[in-house]
Amino acid sequence: MIGVMAFGHLLAVTTKLAMGTLDGPVLVFYLIGVVLAVPSWWLIVHTRKLLAPNERPGPKTLALNGAVAVTLLGPGVHNLPLAAPA
């Protein structure tokens, strides 16, 4: 879900930039989207490989989940519900 939301964020930033209505630092807005999208989609690819029998999540899964959580908490503690496990 976070990967899809990150893609939507990048699409929204691009749309607002094209329309000329984007207020704020463009580079920072794109950086937020990319920093969320890359580990999110990498996590999806990684966990799909784990669907094979006898495969267990390992340190890579934890690191990718941690990267997404840290990125969500970067803008502020008010994002804690997004970063906490369900």
C-alpha positions as CSV (number, residue, x, y, z in Angstrom):
1,M,0.0,0.0,0.0
2,I,2.8,2.4,0.8
3,G,4.4,1.7,-2.6
4,V,1.2,2.6,-4.4
5,M,0.8,5.7,-2.2
6,A,4.4,6.7,-3.0
7,F,3.7,6.3,-6.7
8,G,0.6,8.5,-6.2
9,H,2.7,11.1,-4.4
10,L,5.2,11.3,-7.3
11,L,2.3,11.5,-9.8
12,A,0.7,14.3,-7.8
13,V,4.0,16.3,-7.5
14,T,4.5,15.9,-11.2
15,T,1.0,17.0,-12.0
16,K,1.1,20.0,-9.7
17,L,4.5,20.9,-11.2
18,A,3.2,20.7,-14.7
19,M,0.2,22.9,-13.8
20,G,2.4,25.4,-12.1
21,T,0.6,25.1,-8.7
22,L,3.3,23.4,-6.7
23,D,4.4,25.4,-3.7
24,G,7.5,24.3,-2.0
25,P,10.8,22.6,-2.7
26,V,10.4,20.4,-5.8
27,L,13.5,18.3,-5.1
28,V,12.4,17.6,-1.5
29,F,8.9,16.5,-2.7
30,Y,10.4,14.1,-5.3
31,L,13.0,12.8,-2.8
32,I,10.2,11.9,-0.3
33,G,8.4,10.0,-3.0
34,V,11.5,8.1,-4.2
35,V,12.7,7.3,-0.7
36,L,9.3,5.8,0.0
37,A,8.8,4.1,-3.3
38,V,12.1,2.3,-3.7
39,P,12.2,0.3,-0.4
40,S,8.4,-0.3,-0.7
41,W,8.6,-1.8,-4.1
42,W,11.8,-3.6,-3.3
43,L,10.0,-5.1,-0.3
44,I,7.2,-6.3,-2.5
45,V,9.6,-8.1,-4.8
46,H,11.6,-9.5,-1.9
47,T,8.5,-10.9,-0.2
48,R,7.1,-12.5,-3.4
49,K,10.4,-14.5,-3.5
50,L,9.7,-15.7,0.0
51,L,6.4,-17.3,-1.0
52,A,8.4,-20.5,-1.9
53,P,8.0,-23.3,0.7
54,N,10.5,-23.3,3.6
55,E,11.5,-19.7,3.1
56,R,11.6,-17.4,6.1
57,P,11.8,-13.7,6.4
58,G,15.3,-12.6,7.3
59,P,17.4,-9.5,8.0
60,K,16.8,-8.1,4.5
61,T,13.0,-8.1,5.2
62,L,13.6,-6.3,8.5
63,A,15.9,-3.8,6.9
64,L,13.4,-2.9,4.2
65,N,10.5,-2.6,6.6
66,G,12.8,-0.4,8.8
67,A,13.7,1.8,5.9
68,V,10.1,2.4,5.1
69,A,9.2,3.1,8.8
70,V,12.1,5.5,9.2
71,T,11.2,7.4,6.1
72,L,7.6,7.7,7.3
73,L,8.8,9.0,10.6
74,G,11.2,11.5,9.1
75,P,8.7,14.3,8.5
76,G,7.4,14.0,12.1
77,V,6.1,11.9,14.9
78,H,2.5,12.5,13.7
79,N,3.2,9.9,11.1
80,L,3.7,7.2,13.7
81,P,0.4,5.4,12.9
82,L,1.6,5.0,9.3
83,A,4.9,3.5,10.4
84,A,3.6,1.1,13.1
85,P,2.8,-2.5,12.1
86,A,-0.8,-3.3,11.7
